[in-house]
């Protein structure tokens, strides 16, 4: 499974999402991840809303295998619910 994290600089939850993805990747619980800086790439929350299909108020916005998971809290829950953190030594 591949994770894509849409975030922005200075966002503490974006940092935490990347750290979690790094742990999961190093434990081979995921196949990899990509961090997309929405400011650098010129992506607006309105752009993400079109993709996700609902209002976007915060970042990060995280996708697993192109399926929208949510923010950091939902990503963390997803990892726990799918036993990915056990593989990563949580």
Secondary structure, 3 states (H helix, E strand, C coil): CEEEEEECCCCHHHHHHHHHHHHHHHCCCCCEEEEEEHHHHCCCHHHHHHHHCCCCCCCCEEEECCEEEECHHHHHHHHHHCCHHHHHCC
